[in-house]
Amino acid sequence: RCSAMCVRISSLRSHSEAVWIETAEPLSVEQVQAALAAAPGVTLQDDPASKTYPMPLFTGGKDDVYVGRVRKDLANENGITFWLSSDQIRKGAALNAVQIAEYLLQTEKRA
């Protein structure tokens, strides 16, 4: 299960979301970070010690979805929370449409 809240702030071209996920089994923060880092089109940007995390000011004009602040959900043992930011035009509309079409074409070829 997943729940997300999109945040619109005064930024040029980015959306950000606070995301909560619930998994079938408990996962560690490290497991989730590894899965996100391996996902195509995702850049893990998660280093609280150096205050490195996704910010809409820096994700505009880029294709990837930037994910950080990955944490265990304190209210749910199978829950994880994270913050993400991406360009609302590139990933939110134009590029996303192309990537979905490419995925569907590849899936159709395999069927």
C-alpha positions as CSV (number, residue, x, y, z in Angstrom):
1,R,0.0,0.0,0.0
2,C,1.1,3.5,-0.7
3,S,0.0,7.0,0.3
4,A,1.4,10.2,-1.1
5,M,1.0,13.9,-0.6
6,C,2.1,16.3,-3.4
7,V,3.4,19.6,-2.2
8,R,3.2,22.6,-4.4
9,I,5.4,25.4,-3.3
10,S,6.9,28.4,-5.0
11,S,9.4,26.6,-7.2
12,L,9.8,27.0,-10.9
13,R,9.2,23.5,-12.3
14,S,9.3,20.8,-9.6
15,H,6.8,18.8,-7.6
16,S,7.7,17.2,-4.3
17,E,5.9,14.5,-2.4
18,A,6.0,13.0,1.0
19,V,5.4,9.2,0.5
20,W,4.4,6.5,2.9
21,I,4.5,2.8,1.8
22,E,3.5,-0.3,3.6
23,T,5.3,-3.6,2.7
24,A,4.2,-7.2,3.2
25,E,7.3,-7.8,5.4
26,P,9.3,-5.3,7.5
27,L,12.2,-3.8,5.4
28,S,15.2,-2.0,6.7
29,V,16.0,1.6,5.5
30,E,19.1,0.1,3.8
31,Q,17.1,-2.4,1.9
32,V,14.7,0.3,0.6
33,Q,17.6,2.6,-0.2
34,A,19.3,-0.2,-2.2
35,A,16.1,-0.9,-4.2
36,L,15.5,2.8,-4.9
37,A,19.2,3.3,-6.0
38,A,18.8,0.3,-8.4
39,A,15.6,1.6,-10.0
40,P,15.8,3.1,-13.4
41,G,15.0,6.8,-13.5
42,V,15.6,7.2,-9.8
43,T,18.5,9.0,-8.1
44,L,18.9,8.3,-4.4
45,Q,20.0,11.5,-2.7
46,D,20.0,10.6,1.0
47,D,22.8,11.8,3.3
48,P,21.3,13.6,6.3
49,A,24.7,14.1,7.9
50,S,25.7,16.4,5.0
51,K,22.1,17.7,4.6
52,T,21.8,16.1,1.2
53,Y,18.3,15.3,0.1
54,P,16.0,16.2,-2.8
55,M,15.0,19.8,-3.1
56,P,12.7,21.2,-5.8
57,L,15.1,24.0,-6.5
58,F,17.6,21.5,-7.9
59,T,15.4,18.9,-9.6
60,G,13.9,21.1,-12.3
61,G,15.2,20.4,-15.8
62,K,16.3,16.9,-14.9
63,D,14.8,13.6,-16.0
64,D,15.1,11.5,-12.8
65,V,13.0,11.4,-9.7
66,Y,15.2,12.2,-6.7
67,V,14.5,10.3,-3.5
68,G,15.8,10.9,0.0
69,R,15.0,11.1,3.7
70,V,14.2,7.4,3.7
71,R,13.0,6.5,7.2
72,K,11.1,3.8,9.1
73,D,7.5,4.8,9.8
74,L,7.2,5.0,13.6
75,A,3.5,4.2,13.5
76,N,3.7,1.0,11.3
77,E,6.4,-1.7,11.6
78,N,6.0,-2.5,7.9
79,G,6.0,1.2,6.9
80,I,8.6,3.3,5.2
81,T,8.5,7.1,4.5
82,F,10.5,9.1,2.1
83,W,10.6,12.4,0.3
84,L,10.9,12.8,-3.5
85,S,11.1,15.6,-6.0
86,S,11.1,15.8,-9.8
87,D,10.6,18.1,-12.7
88,Q,6.8,18.4,-13.1
89,I,7.0,18.8,-16.9
90,R,9.7,16.3,-17.8
91,K,8.9,13.5,-15.4
92,G,5.3,14.6,-14.6
93,A,4.1,14.8,-18.2
94,A,6.3,14.7,-21.3
95,L,9.1,12.3,-20.4
96,N,6.8,10.1,-18.4
97,A,4.4,9.7,-21.4
98,V,7.4,8.6,-23.6
99,Q,8.7,6.2,-21.0
100,I,5.2,4.6,-20.5
101,A,4.8,4.3,-24.3
102,E,8.3,2.6,-24.5
103,Y,7.4,0.3,-21.7
104,L,4.1,-0.7,-23.3
105,L,5.8,-1.3,-26.7
106,Q,8.4,-3.5,-25.0
107,T,5.8,-5.4,-23.1
108,E,3.7,-6.0,-26.3
109,K,6.8,-7.3,-28.1
110,R,7.3,-9.9,-25.3
111,A,3.7,-11.1,-25.3
